[in-house]
């Protein structure tokens, strides 16, 4: 188990998701909360619209590339708050682990509804930890680390709801962009 575990009173939890809208494109959000679920920081990307050439060249790997390599990497680089744990609701989000020292988990109860259901057996090499009434899937090599800090989040009121906050904030950002664009025209 790593020596660099956060102190309980300094523990944070980052929620990362990406919203794909046909009109605007792919927009990511990162909401950082304290242990009790109060916001500390929010980062949001501008919409990313892959070109037809990107669609052809990346093929079936485009979604994973956009979620982790483009949007996730950018959001983590902009984040000013040290993260103790990162949660995502898209399996592709797990790939942001290469850009952070924090464990990255998939909250099974929040997994995207537009794809087939995700279960603990769906992602090989992973194990589950229960936090705030939800099932967190983490790479087996990070399991002990997550187990060691799981109790830090006992006061978290809901482990799934923050993803909805991000989606609502992204919608609001899109509507503000639309208003600005229509006023400028």
N, C-alpha and C positions, 0 to 999 in steps of 0.2 A: 504494500500500500504506500502511495507517495507521501512524502513528508510535507508537501505543500498544500495540505488541506486547509480550507478557509476556517476562520474562527466562526462559531455559530452566530455571533452578533453582526458579523460582516457578510454573512451568506446572502448571495443574490441568485436570482433565477431569470434567465433570459428566454423569452418565447420568440421563436422565429417561424414565420410562414411566408408563403408567396401566393398572391392572388393573380390568376390569369383571367383577363377580361378581353373579349374579342375586339372591343373598340379601342381600349387604351394600351393593352399589352400586359406584360408580366411586371408586377410591382411587389416588392418585398417589404416586410416590416419586422422590426426587432423591438420588442417591449421588454424592458428590464424592470423586474419587481424586487422588492425586499422580501424577507421571509414571510411577511404577513399579507402579501399580495398588493402592496401599494406601489405605484409607479415611481421609478427613479429616473428612467430615461426612455425615450422613444426615437427610433430612427426609421426612416422610410425612404425607399429609392424612388427615383422618377421611373415611369414605366419604361420597360425594355421591350422593343419590338424587333424580333429577329427577322432578317431579310429572307427572301425565298432562297437565296444562296446558302444561308445558314441552315435552313430547314433541309435542304438537299445534302449538304456536307455533313451535318451532324446526325441526320437521320433519326433513328429511335433514341439516340443519346442526347438529343437537344434539350429535353425537359430537365434531365439531370444536370447538364452543363449550365443551363440558365439558373436553376435553383441553387446549386452549390457553388460552382466556380465563378459565376458572374455576380449574382445577387447576394448570396450568403457571405461570400468573401468580402464584398464591399461593405455590407452592414457590420460585420465583425470588425473590420478595420476602422470604421467610423465610431464605434462604441467607445465611450469614455469611462464607463463604469466597469470595474473588474467583475467578471462573470464567474460564479462558482459552478453553475450548471446551465446547460442550454437545452431547451425542449423544442421539438419540432413536431409538426403534424403531417409532414410529407416524408415518405421513406428516403427520397432524394436528399432531404435536408441533413440526414446523418453524415453525408459526405463533407460537411463543413468542419468536421472534427480535425481535418488536416490544417485548418487555419486557426486553431485555438488550443489552449492547454486544458480547457475545461471538458468534462465529460459531456457528450452530446447524446440525447435520448429521443426516442420516438414515443409520444404519449398515445398509446393504442386507442383509447376512447375518443381521441380527437382526430384520428386519421381521416383523411379526405374521403368524402362520400362518392366522388366521381370515379373512383377506381375500385377494384375488388377489395373485399375486407382484408385487413392486415391482422394477423394473429402473432403470438409469440413464436410460433414455429415458422412463420413466413420468412424471417430474416435469419439466415444461418450465422452461427458464431455469436449469438446474442443471448442475453438472459434478462429476466424481469425483476423489477423492484417496485413495490407498492409505495406510493407517496400521495398523501391527501386524497385517498380514495380512488386513485387512478393507477394504471399499470404503465410503468416506464420501461421501455426496451432499450438496453444499453449493450455495447460490445462487451463480450465476456471478459476481455482484459481490463475493462474499466468497472466491472461489476462491484468489486470490493470497495473501490473509491466511492461509488454512488451509495452503496450500503452504509458507508461510514458517515455520509452527510445527509442521508434521507431524513433522519429525525429533525434536522434543522428546519424542515418545511412543514412541521406538524400544524402550524398556525395558518398555513395557506388555505384559504376558504374553498378554493376550487382549482383543480389542476388543469381543467379543460377550458374554462371560460375565457382566460386571457387571449386565446386565439381569436375569439369573436371580437374582443376589443381591438385587436390589430386589424381585422377585416373591416370593421366599422371605421377605424381611423383612415385606412387606405381609401375607402369609399368617400370619406369626407375630403381627403386630399385630392382625389380625382374630381370631385365636384368643384372644389376651389380652383383647380387648374382649368376646368371648363369655363367657369365664370371669368377668370382672368383672360382666357383666350377669346371669349366672346366680347369682352369689353375692349380688348385691344384691336379687334377687327373693325 
